[in-house]
Each structure stands twice: as structure tokens, then as C-alpha cells.
């Protein structure tokens, strides 16, 4: 932009999504096909043969979101709550925070997070969501890229909060009446017709007076500013 660069911060993630921004920064390890099958058997409650057949059909170290949903429904009916919870959480992770351009698959390595459900609360989900979005934004900035992966809700709502003249948005509530829900719940998406090239002139004409620099001041009753958000190093 004419006045410099702007970026999403940890404070934006905390206010918009109410995800924790403190905790262990978890970096998922690569998994082999054998481990993908083993994880499905041990933590999703499927047979060895069923797991092998599904992994082969995916042609990679991942699970289908539709398959996870079917497992969730099956285990819920059978009152197998541990399996049902893992399937649901993995499905949620694959369709929101760590979504990719396939829109139908989730990487199996994220199941490693749920081997011990009690340990999940100690992870910095907000920082992980932010780093994932940065990575996909870097890919999307390439001229040859036609789609944006990752978690677009974070990016869309960040734009709505800071740039009132950019994009189309609908408002579900008044900020002072949000009852402590994540700030992203304030906005409803409205389909637009403008393409990126059409928006470039608008972005190029933005000035500092077009930016809402402190959009969350009326949200501090639910998310107090954390000094960790002042960190200026590299999140990795």
C-alpha cells in the first residue's frame, strides 16, 4: 500500500478467532503411509484393512473429510466418544485452521496432535493458524497462482475490521453486543464480483485515514491485549 505494509498480528487472531496465542508451538512431522494406517487404527477406531484401503484411495498421507464425518457419526451412535471426538476434531482442523486447496482432504499428521487429548490445550493454535495463513499467502502472491488456501475466514474478517471501504460485508451484530463470542462472528460474507486485478487500484489509493487502526478496543472486555503480541521476530 502507498503508506507501507500491513499484516495480521497475534492480537488480530486472538480477537477474531479467540484461539490461544500462548503455548507450545507445534510443528507437525512427516508421516509414512504405514504410520497413517497405524494412527487410523489406534485413534480413529477402524480396522487395519479399512484403514489400508482408505489410505490407498487417498494416494497420500491424508484422510478424506467425508470419511472422517462418517466415522464421527458411526462412533457417536455407538457411544464411542473418544473415537468420535478425534474424528470430529481432525475434521474441524482439516476444514478450518489447516485447510488446503483440496477442500476434501486433511493431512494425517495432524492426528498426532490428538494422540493425547489432554495435551491439546497447551498448544498455541492461534500462532499455528497465523503461520499457516502466511505460508498460503506467500504462495498466493505468485503470478501463476489462481487460488488461496488456508483459513480465509481470518483474512476476510481482518479486512472487514481494518478497511471499511474494501470488499463487501454484512454485519450480524453490533460489536458492543457480542456477548464474548469471537469477533469474526460479527461478519457475514457477501459474494462479490470484483477480481484481484479490479481491487488493485482501490488498494493503491488507500491512505492512513482509510484504516481503522484500533478496531478491537470495544472487545477488550473479552480479549485483553497480551504483551506477547508485541513480539517482532519470526514465527516458525
C-alpha positions in Angstrom: 0.0 0.0 0.0 1.2 3.6 -0.5 1.9 4.2 3.2 3.7 0.8 3.8 2.9 -2.8 4.6 0.3 -4.2 7.0 0.0 -7.7 8.3 -2.2 -9.8 10.5 -0.9 -10.0 14.1 -1.4 -12.4 17.0 -3.7 -9.9 18.6 -5.9 -10.0 15.5 -6.0 -13.8 15.8 -6.9 -13.6 19.5 -9.7 -11.2 19.0 -11.1 -12.5 15.7 -11.0 -16.3 16.5 -10.5 -16.5 20.3 -7.7 -19.1 19.7 -4.9 -19.2 22.3 -1.8 -17.4 21.2 0.4 -18.6 24.1 1.6 -22.2 24.5 3.7 -24.8 22.7 4.4 -24.0 19.1 3.7 -27.4 17.4 5.4 -28.3 14.1 3.9 -31.5 12.6 6.3 -34.2 11.5 6.0 -36.0 8.2 4.4 -39.4 8.4 4.8 -42.6 6.4 1.9 -44.5 4.9 2.4 -47.2 7.4 2.1 -44.7 10.3 -1.0 -43.1 8.7 -2.7 -46.6 8.8 -1.5 -47.2 12.4 -2.9 -43.8 13.6 -6.3 -44.5 12.0 -6.4 -47.9 13.7 -5.3 -46.7 17.1 -7.1 -43.3 17.3 -10.0 -43.4 14.9 -11.2 -46.9 15.7 -11.1 -48.6 12.3 -9.8 -52.0 11.3 -6.4 -52.5 9.7 -8.0 -53.5 6.4 -10.3 -50.5 6.3 -7.5 -48.1 7.1 -5.2 -49.5 4.4 -8.0 -49.4 1.8 -8.8 -45.8 2.6 -5.2 -44.6 2.7 -4.5 -46.2 -0.7 -7.6 -44.5 -2.1 -6.3 -41.1 -1.0 -2.9 -41.7 -2.7 -1.1 -39.9 0.1 -0.7 -39.4 3.8 -4.2 -38.0 4.4 -7.8 -38.8 5.1 -10.9 -37.7 3.4 -13.2 -35.3 5.3 -16.2 -37.2 4.2 -14.7 -40.4 5.6 -14.0 -38.7 8.9 -17.6 -37.5 9.1 -18.9 -41.0 8.5 -16.6 -42.2 11.3 -17.8 -39.5 13.6 -21.5 -40.4 13.0 -20.7 -44.1 13.5 -18.8 -43.7 16.7 -21.4 -41.2 18.1 -24.2 -43.7 17.6 -22.1 -46.4 19.2 -21.2 -44.0 22.1 -17.5 -44.4 21.4 -16.8 -40.9 22.4 -13.0 -40.9 22.3 -13.0 -42.0 18.6 -15.9 -39.7 17.8 -14.1 -36.7 19.3 -10.9 -37.4 17.5 -12.7 -37.8 14.2 -14.6 -34.5 14.7 -11.6 -32.5 15.8 -9.5 -33.8 12.9 -12.3 -32.9 10.5 -12.6 -29.5 12.1 -8.8 -28.9 11.8 -8.8 -30.0 8.2 -11.7 -27.8 7.1 -10.8 -24.6 9.0 -7.4 -23.8 10.6 -5.3 -26.0 8.4 -7.5 -26.2 5.3 -5.7 -26.5 1.9 -6.7 -26.3 -1.7 -8.0 -29.8 -2.0 -11.0 -28.8 0.2 -11.7 -32.5 0.7 -8.6 -33.9 2.5 -6.8 -33.4 5.8 -3.2 -34.4 6.3 -2.9 -37.4 8.6 0.0 -35.9 10.5 -2.4 -33.6 12.3 -3.8 -36.7 14.1 -0.6 -36.7 16.1 -2.0 -33.8 18.0 -4.8 -35.9 19.3 -2.9 -38.9 20.5 -3.2 -37.3 23.9 -6.3 -35.1 24.0 -5.3 -33.6 27.4 -2.2 -32.1 25.7 -4.0 -30.2 23.0 -4.9 -27.3 25.3 -1.2 -26.5 25.7 -0.7 -25.6 22.0 -0.7 -22.2 20.5 -3.5 -22.7 18.0 -3.6 -19.0 17.1 0.1 -18.9 16.2 -0.3 -22.0 14.1 -3.2 -20.6 12.2 -1.3 -17.4 11.6 1.8 -19.1 10.3 -0.3 -21.4 8.1 -2.1 -18.3 6.6 1.3 -16.6 6.0 2.5 -19.6 4.1 -0.5 -19.8 1.8 -0.5 -16.0 1.3 3.1 -16.3 0.1 2.0 -19.0 -2.4 -1.0 -17.0 -3.5 1.1 -13.9 -4.2 2.8 -15.7 -7.1 1.5 -14.7 -10.5 0.8 -18.2 -11.6 -1.4 -19.0 -8.5 -5.1 -18.8 -9.0 -6.4 -19.8 -5.6 -5.8 -19.0 -1.9 -5.6 -22.0 0.5 -5.6 -21.9 4.3 -8.1 -20.3 6.6 -9.8 -17.4 4.6 -12.1 -16.5 7.5 -9.2 -15.0 9.3 -8.1 -13.0 6.3 -11.6 -11.9 5.3 -12.6 -10.7 8.8 -9.3 -8.9 9.2 -10.0 -6.9 6.1 -13.5 -6.1 7.3 -12.2 -4.8 10.6 -9.4 -2.7 9.3 -10.6 -1.5 5.8 -14.2 -0.3 5.8 -14.1 0.6 2.1 -12.7 -2.6 0.8 -14.8 -5.6 -0.1 -18.4 -6.4 0.7 -19.6 -7.5 4.1 -22.7 -7.9 6.1 -22.9 -7.4 9.9 -24.5 -9.9 12.2 -24.4 -7.8 15.3 -23.1 -4.6 16.9 -19.6 -5.0 18.4 -20.8 -3.9 21.9 -23.4 -6.6 22.0 -21.4 -9.7 21.0 -21.6 -11.4 24.4 -17.9 -12.5 24.3 -18.1 -14.5 21.1 -15.2 -14.4 18.7 -15.1 -11.2 16.8 -15.2 -13.0 13.4 -18.8 -13.9 14.3 -19.7 -10.3 13.7 -19.4 -10.6 10.0 -21.4 -12.4 7.3 -19.8 -13.0 3.9 -21.4 -11.5 0.8 -20.4 -12.7 -2.6 -18.6 -10.1 -4.6 -17.9 -9.9 -8.3 -14.5 -8.0 -8.2 -11.3 -9.9 -9.0 -7.9 -9.2 -7.6 -6.9 -7.1 -10.6 -10.0 -4.9 -10.1 -9.1 -4.3 -6.5 -5.5 -3.2 -7.1 -6.4 0.4 -8.0 -8.5 0.6 -4.8 -5.7 -0.8 -2.7 -3.2 1.6 -4.4 -5.3 4.6 -3.4 -5.7 3.8 0.3 -4.3 6.3 2.8 -3.7 6.1 6.5 -7.1 7.8 7.1 -8.8 4.8 5.4 -7.5 2.4 8.0 -9.2 1.6 11.3 -6.0 1.3 13.4 -7.6 0.0 16.7 -10.7 -1.9 15.8 -10.8 -4.1 18.9 -10.9 -1.5 21.7 -14.6 -2.4 22.4 -13.6 -6.1 22.5 -11.1 -5.8 25.4 -13.6 -6.9 27.9 -13.3 -10.4 26.4 -9.8 -10.4 25.0 -7.3 -8.2 26.9 -4.2 -7.2 24.9 -1.4 -9.6 25.5 2.2 -8.3 25.5 3.3 -11.3 23.6 1.6 -9.7 20.6 4.5 -7.1 20.6 7.0 -9.8 19.6 8.7 -8.8 16.3 10.7 -11.9 15.5 9.9 -14.7 13.0 7.2 -17.2 13.8 8.3 -20.6 12.6 
